Amino acid sequence: MAMLSNRALTEYNVDNGTNLELSKVLRVNFHQSAGITFYISFEVNDPSDK
């Protein structure tokens, strides 16, 4: 799940001009229908806050 979280975070960073870093994955749920939908909660660090 860390790989999917990093991918989502990378897209977010590109779209919003940020540089957030994955800290840890908190919770994962999924829903299976025609495909699989993942709901991932994760914690991030903002290096610019240091």
KOLVO-486182 format. One record per atom (N, C-alpha, C, O, CB): residue in one letter; residue number from 1; x, y, z; atom name. Coordinates in Angstrom, 1 decimal, m for minus. Glycine has a CB too. Layout:
site resn A&resi NUM&x X&y Y&z Z&name CA $
...
//
This chain:
site resn M&resi 1&x 0.8&y m1.2&z 0.0&name N $
site resn M&resi 1&x 0.0&y 0.0&z 0.0&name CA $
site resn M&resi 1&x 0.9&y 1.3&z 0.0&name C $
site resn M&resi 1&x 0.4&y 2.3&z m0.4&name O $
site resn M&resi 1&x m0.9&y 0.0&z 1.2&name CB $
site resn A&resi 2&x 2.1&y 1.1&z 0.5&name N $
site resn A&resi 2&x 3.0&y 2.3&z 0.5&name CA $
site resn A&resi 2&x 3.2&y 2.8&z m0.9&name C $
site resn A&resi 2&x 3.4&y 4.0&z m1.2&name O $
site resn A&resi 2&x 4.3&y 2.0&z 1.2&name CB $
site resn M&resi 3&x 3.3&y 1.8&z m1.9&name N $
site resn M&resi 3&x 3.6&y 2.1&z m3.3&name CA $
site resn M&resi 3&x 2.4&y 2.9&z m3.9&name C $
site resn M&resi 3&x 2.6&y 3.9&z m4.5&name O $
site resn M&resi 3&x 3.8&y 0.9&z m4.1&name CB $
site resn L&resi 4&x 1.2&y 2.5&z m3.6&name N $
site resn L&resi 4&x 0.0&y 3.3&z m4.1&name CA $
site resn L&resi 4&x m0.1&y 4.6&z m3.4&name C $
site resn L&resi 4&x m0.5&y 5.6&z m4.1&name O $
site resn L&resi 4&x m1.3&y 2.5&z m3.8&name CB $
site resn S&resi 5&x 0.2&y 4.7&z m2.1&name N $
site resn S&resi 5&x 0.2&y 6.0&z m1.4&name CA $
site resn S&resi 5&x 1.2&y 6.9&z m2.0&name C $
site resn S&resi 5&x 0.9&y 8.1&z m2.2&name O $
site resn S&resi 5&x 0.5&y 5.8&z 0.1&name CB $
site resn N&resi 6&x 2.4&y 6.4&z m2.3&name N $
site resn N&resi 6&x 3.5&y 7.3&z m2.9&name CA $
site resn N&resi 6&x 3.1&y 7.8&z m4.2&name C $
site resn N&resi 6&x 3.3&y 8.9&z m4.6&name O $
site resn N&resi 6&x 4.8&y 6.5&z m3.0&name CB $
site resn R&resi 7&x 2.4&y 6.9&z m5.0&name N $
site resn R&resi 7&x 2.0&y 7.3&z m6.3&name CA $
site resn R&resi 7&x 0.9&y 8.4&z m6.3&name C $
site resn R&resi 7&x 1.0&y 9.4&z m7.0&name O $
site resn R&resi 7&x 1.4&y 6.1&z m7.1&name CB $
site resn A&resi 8&x 0.0&y 8.3&z m5.4&name N $
site resn A&resi 8&x m1.1&y 9.3&z m5.2&name CA $
site resn A&resi 8&x m0.5&y 10.6&z m4.7&name C $
site resn A&resi 8&x m0.8&y 11.7&z m5.1&name O $
site resn A&resi 8&x m2.2&y 8.8&z m4.2&name CB $
site resn L&resi 9&x 0.5&y 10.5&z m3.8&name N $
site resn L&resi 9&x 1.1&y 11.7&z m3.2&name CA $
site resn L&resi 9&x 2.0&y 12.4&z m4.3&name C $
site resn L&resi 9&x 2.0&y 13.6&z m4.3&name O $
site resn L&resi 9&x 2.0&y 11.3&z m2.0&name CB $
site resn T&resi 10&x 2.6&y 11.6&z m5.1&name N $
site resn T&resi 10&x 3.4&y 12.2&z m6.2&name CA $
site resn T&resi 10&x 2.5&y 13.0&z m7.2&name C $
site resn T&resi 10&x 2.8&y 14.1&z m7.6&name O $
site resn T&resi 10&x 4.2&y 11.1&z m7.0&name CB $
site resn E&resi 11&x 1.4&y 12.4&z m7.5&name N $
site resn E&resi 11&x 0.4&y 13.1&z m8.4&name CA $
site resn E&resi 11&x m0.1&y 14.4&z m7.7&name C $
site resn E&resi 11&x m0.2&y 15.4&z m8.3&name O $
site resn E&resi 11&x m0.8&y 12.2&z m8.7&name CB $
site resn Y&resi 12&x m0.4&y 14.3&z m6.4&name N $
site resn Y&resi 12&x m0.8&y 15.5&z m5.7&name CA $
site resn Y&resi 12&x 0.2&y 16.6&z m5.7&name C $
site resn Y&resi 12&x m0.1&y 17.8&z m5.9&name O $
site resn Y&resi 12&x m1.2&y 15.1&z m4.2&name CB $
site resn N&resi 13&x 1.5&y 16.2&z m5.4&name N $
site resn N&resi 13&x 2.6&y 17.2&z m5.4&name CA $
site resn N&resi 13&x 2.7&y 17.8&z m6.7&name C $
site resn N&resi 13&x 3.0&y 19.1&z m6.8&name O $
site resn N&resi 13&x 3.9&y 16.5&z m5.0&name CB $
site resn V&resi 14&x 2.6&y 17.1&z m7.8&name N $
site resn V&resi 14&x 2.8&y 17.7&z m9.2&name CA $
site resn V&resi 14&x 1.6&y 18.6&z m9.5&name C $
site resn V&resi 14&x 1.8&y 19.7&z m9.9&name O $
site resn V&resi 14&x 2.8&y 16.5&z m10.3&name CB $
site resn D&resi 15&x 0.4&y 18.2&z m9.1&name N $
site resn D&resi 15&x m0.8&y 19.0&z m9.4&name CA $
site resn D&resi 15&x m0.8&y 20.3&z m8.6&name C $
site resn D&resi 15&x m1.3&y 21.3&z m9.0&name O $
site resn D&resi 15&x m2.0&y 18.3&z m9.1&name CB $
site resn N&resi 16&x m0.3&y 20.3&z m7.3&name N $
site resn N&resi 16&x m0.4&y 21.4&z m6.4&name CA $
site resn N&resi 16&x 0.9&y 22.1&z m6.1&name C $
site resn N&resi 16&x 1.0&y 23.1&z m5.3&name O $
site resn N&resi 16&x m1.0&y 20.9&z m5.1&name CB $
site resn G&resi 17&x 2.0&y 21.7&z m6.8&name N $
site resn G&resi 17&x 3.3&y 22.4&z m6.6&name CA $
site resn G&resi 17&x 3.8&y 22.2&z m5.1&name C $
site resn G&resi 17&x 4.5&y 23.1&z m4.6&name O $
site resn G&resi 17&x 3.2&y 23.8&z m6.9&name CB $
site resn T&resi 18&x 3.6&y 21.1&z m4.5&name N $
site resn T&resi 18&x 4.0&y 20.9&z m3.1&name CA $
site resn T&resi 18&x 5.1&y 19.8&z m3.1&name C $
site resn T&resi 18&x 5.4&y 19.2&z m4.2&name O $
site resn T&resi 18&x 2.9&y 20.5&z m2.2&name CB $
site resn N&resi 19&x 5.7&y 19.6&z m2.0&name N $
site resn N&resi 19&x 6.8&y 18.6&z m1.8&name CA $
site resn N&resi 19&x 6.5&y 17.7&z m0.6&name C $
site resn N&resi 19&x 7.5&y 17.5&z 0.2&name O $
site resn N&resi 19&x 8.2&y 19.3&z m1.8&name CB $
site resn L&resi 20&x 5.3&y 17.2&z m0.4&name N $
site resn L&resi 20&x 5.0&y 16.4&z 0.7&name CA $
site resn L&resi 20&x 5.6&y 15.1&z 0.6&name C $
site resn L&resi 20&x 5.8&y 14.6&z m0.5&name O $
site resn L&resi 20&x 3.4&y 16.3&z 0.9&name CB $
site resn E&resi 21&x 6.0&y 14.5&z 1.8&name N $
site resn E&resi 21&x 6.6&y 13.2&z 1.8&name CA $
site resn E&resi 21&x 5.8&y 12.2&z 2.7&name C $
site resn E&resi 21&x 5.2&y 12.6&z 3.7&name O $
site resn E&resi 21&x 8.0&y 13.3&z 2.4&name CB $
site resn L&resi 22&x 5.7&y 11.0&z 2.2&name N $
site resn L&resi 22&x 4.9&y 9.9&z 2.9&name CA $
site resn L&resi 22&x 5.6&y 9.6&z 4.2&name C $
site resn L&resi 22&x 6.8&y 9.3&z 4.3&name O $
site resn L&resi 22&x 4.7&y 8.7&z 2.1&name CB $
site resn S&resi 23&x 4.8&y 9.6&z 5.3&name N $
site resn S&resi 23&x 5.3&y 9.3&z 6.6&name CA $
site resn S&resi 23&x 4.9&y 7.8&z 6.9&name C $
site resn S&resi 23&x 5.8&y 7.0&z 7.2&name O $
site resn S&resi 23&x 4.8&y 10.2&z 7.7&name CB $
site resn K&resi 24&x 3.6&y 7.5&z 6.9&name N $
site resn K&resi 24&x 3.2&y 6.2&z 7.2&name CA $
site resn K&resi 24&x 1.7&y 6.0&z 6.7&name C $
site resn K&resi 24&x 1.0&y 6.9&z 6.6&name O $
site resn K&resi 24&x 3.3&y 5.8&z 8.6&name CB $
site resn V&resi 25&x 1.4&y 4.8&z 6.3&name N $
site resn V&resi 25&x 0.0&y 4.4&z 5.9&name CA $
site resn V&resi 25&x m0.7&y 4.1&z 7.2&name C $
site resn V&resi 25&x m0.3&y 3.3&z 8.1&name O $
site resn V&resi 25&x 0.0&y 3.2&z 5.0&name CB $
site resn L&resi 26&x m1.9&y 4.7&z 7.4&name N $
site resn L&resi 26&x m2.7&y 4.6&z 8.6&name CA $
site resn L&resi 26&x m3.8&y 3.5&z 8.5&name C $
site resn L&resi 26&x m3.9&y 2.7&z 9.4&name O $
site resn L&resi 26&x m3.3&y 5.9&z 9.0&name CB $
site resn R&resi 27&x m4.5&y 3.5&z 7.4&name N $
site resn R&resi 27&x m5.6&y 2.6&z 7.2&name CA $
site resn R&resi 27&x m5.9&y 2.4&z 5.8&name C $
site resn R&resi 27&x m5.7&y 3.3&z 4.9&name O $
site resn R&resi 27&x m6.9&y 3.2&z 7.9&name CB $
site resn V&resi 28&x m6.3&y 1.1&z 5.4&name N $
site resn V&resi 28&x m6.7&y 0.8&z 4.1&name CA $
site resn V&resi 28&x m8.0&y 0.0&z 4.0&name C $
site resn V&resi 28&x m8.2&y m0.9&z 4.8&name O $
site resn V&resi 28&x m5.5&y m0.1&z 3.4&name CB $
site resn N&resi 29&x m8.9&y 0.5&z 3.2&name N $
site resn N&resi 29&x m10.1&y m0.3&z 2.9&name CA $
site resn N&resi 29&x m10.2&y m0.4&z 1.4&name C $
site resn N&resi 29&x m9.6&y 0.4&z 0.6&name O $
site resn N&resi 29&x m11.4&y 0.5&z 3.5&name CB $
site resn F&resi 30&x m11.0&y m1.4&z 0.9&name N $
site resn F&resi 30&x m11.2&y m1.5&z m0.5&name CA $
site resn F&resi 30&x m12.7&y m2.0&z m0.8&name C $
site resn F&resi 30&x m13.3&y m2.5&z 0.1&name O $
site resn F&resi 30&x m10.2&y m2.5&z m1.1&name CB $
site resn H&resi 31&x m13.1&y m1.7&z m2.0&name N $
site resn H&resi 31&x m14.4&y m2.0&z m2.5&name CA $
site resn H&resi 31&x m14.2&y m2.7&z m3.8&name C $
site resn H&resi 31&x m13.6&y m2.1&z m4.7&name O $
site resn H&resi 31&x m15.4&y m0.8&z m2.6&name CB $
site resn Q&resi 32&x m14.8&y m3.9&z m4.0&name N $
site resn Q&resi 32&x m14.6&y m4.6&z m5.2&name CA $
site resn Q&resi 32&x m16.0&y m4.6&z m5.9&name C $
site resn Q&resi 32&x m17.0&y m5.1&z m5.4&name O $
site resn Q&resi 32&x m14.1&y m6.1&z m4.9&name CB $
site resn S&resi 33&x m15.9&y m4.2&z m7.2&name N $
site resn S&resi 33&x m17.1&y m4.2&z m8.1&name CA $
site resn S&resi 33&x m16.6&y m4.6&z m9.4&name C $
site resn S&resi 33&x m16.0&y m5.7&z m9.6&name O $
site resn S&resi 33&x m17.9&y m2.9&z m8.1&name CB $
site resn A&resi 34&x m16.7&y m3.8&z m10.4&name N $
site resn A&resi 34&x m16.2&y m4.1&z m11.7&name CA $
site resn A&resi 34&x m14.6&y m4.0&z m11.7&name C $
site resn A&resi 34&x m14.0&y m4.7&z m12.5&name O $
site resn A&resi 34&x m16.7&y m3.1&z m12.8&name CB $
site resn G&resi 35&x m14.1&y m3.3&z m10.8&name N $
site resn G&resi 35&x m12.7&y m3.2&z m10.5&name CA $
site resn G&resi 35&x m12.5&y m3.1&z m9.0&name C $
site resn G&resi 35&x m13.4&y m3.5&z m8.3&name O $
site resn G&resi 35&x m12.0&y m2.0&z m11.2&name CB $
site resn I&resi 36&x m11.4&y m2.7&z m8.6&name N $
site resn I&resi 36&x m11.1&y m2.5&z m7.1&name CA $
site resn I&resi 36&x m10.9&y m1.1&z m6.8&name C $
site resn I&resi 36&x m10.0&y m0.5&z m7.5&name O $
site resn I&resi 36&x m10.0&y m3.4&z m6.6&name CB $
site resn T&resi 37&x m11.6&y m0.5&z m5.9&name N $
site resn T&resi 37&x m11.3&y 0.8&z m5.4&name CA $
site resn T&resi 37&x m10.7&y 0.8&z m4.0&name C $
site resn T&resi 37&x m11.2&y 0.2&z m3.1&name O $
site resn T&resi 37&x m12.6&y 1.7&z m5.4&name CB $
site resn F&resi 38&x m9.5&y 1.4&z m3.9&name N $
site resn F&resi 38&x m8.9&y 1.5&z m2.6&name CA $
site resn F&resi 38&x m9.1&y 2.8&z m1.9&name C $
site resn F&resi 38&x m9.1&y 3.9&z m2.6&name O $
site resn F&resi 38&x m7.4&y 1.2&z m2.7&name CB $
site resn Y&resi 39&x m9.4&y 2.8&z m0.6&name N $
site resn Y&resi 39&x m9.5&y 4.0&z 0.2&name CA $
site resn Y&resi 39&x m8.3&y 4.0&z 1.2&name C $
site resn Y&resi 39&x m8.3&y 3.1&z 2.1&name O $
site resn Y&resi 39&x m10.9&y 4.1&z 0.9&name CB $
site resn I&resi 40&x m7.3&y 4.8&z 1.0&name N $
site resn I&resi 40&x m6.1&y 4.8&z 1.8&name CA $
site resn I&resi 40&x m5.9&y 6.1&z 2.6&name C $
site resn I&resi 40&x m6.0&y 7.2&z 2.0&name O $
site resn I&resi 40&x m4.8&y 4.5&z 0.9&name CB $
site resn S&resi 41&x m5.8&y 5.9&z 3.9&name N $
site resn S&resi 41&x m5.5&y 7.1&z 4.8&name CA $
site resn S&resi 41&x m4.0&y 7.0&z 5.1&name C $
site resn S&resi 41&x m3.5&y 6.0&z 5.6&name O $
site resn S&resi 41&x m6.4&y 7.1&z 6.1&name CB $
site resn F&resi 42&x m3.3&y 8.1&z 4.9&name N $
site resn F&resi 42&x m1.9&y 8.1&z 5.2&name CA $
site resn F&resi 42&x m1.5&y 9.4&z 5.8&name C $
site resn F&resi 42&x m2.1&y 10.4&z 5.6&name O $
site resn F&resi 42&x m1.0&y 7.8&z 4.0&name CB $
site resn E&resi 43&x m0.3&y 9.4&z 6.5&name N $
site resn E&resi 43&x 0.2&y 10.6&z 7.1&name CA $
site resn E&resi 43&x 1.4&y 11.1&z 6.3&name C $
site resn E&resi 43&x 2.2&y 10.3&z 5.8&name O $
site resn E&resi 43&x 0.7&y 10.3&z 8.6&name CB $
site resn V&resi 44&x 1.5&y 12.4&z 6.2&name N $
site resn V&resi 44&x 2.6&y 13.0&z 5.4&name CA $
site resn V&resi 44&x 3.4&y 14.0&z 6.2&name C $
site resn V&resi 44&x 2.9&y 14.5&z 7.2&name O $
site resn V&resi 44&x 2.0&y 13.7&z 4.1&name CB $
site resn N&resi 45&x 4.6&y 14.3&z 5.8&name N $
site resn N&resi 45&x 5.4&y 15.3&z 6.4&name CA $
site resn N&resi 45&x 5.6&y 16.4&z 5.3&name C $
site resn N&resi 45&x 5.7&y 16.1&z 4.1&name O $
site resn N&resi 45&x 6.8&y 14.8&z 6.8&name CB $
site resn D&resi 46&x 5.6&y 17.6&z 5.8&name N $
site resn D&resi 46&x 5.9&y 18.8&z 4.9&name CA $
site resn D&resi 46&x 7.3&y 19.3&z 5.3&name C $
site resn D&resi 46&x 7.5&y 20.0&z 6.3&name O $
site resn D&resi 46&x 4.8&y 19.9&z 5.0&name CB $
site resn P&resi 47&x 8.3&y 19.0&z 4.4&name N $
site resn P&resi 47&x 9.7&y 19.4&z 4.7&name CA $
site resn P&resi 47&x 9.8&y 21.0&z 4.9&name C $
site resn P&resi 47&x 10.8&y 21.4&z 5.5&name O $
site resn P&resi 47&x 10.6&y 18.9&z 3.7&name CB $
site resn S&resi 48&x 8.9&y 21.7&z 4.3&name N $
site resn S&resi 48&x 9.1&y 23.2&z 4.4&name CA $
site resn S&resi 48&x 8.6&y 23.7&z 5.7&name C $
site resn S&resi 48&x 8.8&y 24.9&z 6.0&name O $
site resn S&resi 48&x 8.2&y 23.8&z 3.3&name CB $
site resn D&resi 49&x 8.0&y 22.9&z 6.6&name N $
site resn D&resi 49&x 7.6&y 23.3&z 7.9&name CA $
site resn D&resi 49&x 8.8&y 23.2&z 8.9&name C $
site resn D&resi 49&x 8.6&y 23.6&z 10.1&name O $
site resn D&resi 49&x 6.5&y 22.4&z 8.4&name CB $
site resn K&resi 50&x 9.9&y 22.7&z 8.5&name N $
site resn K&resi 50&x 11.0&y 22.5&z 9.5&name CA $
site resn K&resi 50&x 11.9&y 23.7&z 9.6&name C $
site resn K&resi 50&x 12.8&y 23.7&z 10.4&name O $
site resn K&resi 50&x 11.9&y 21.3&z 9.0&name CB $
//
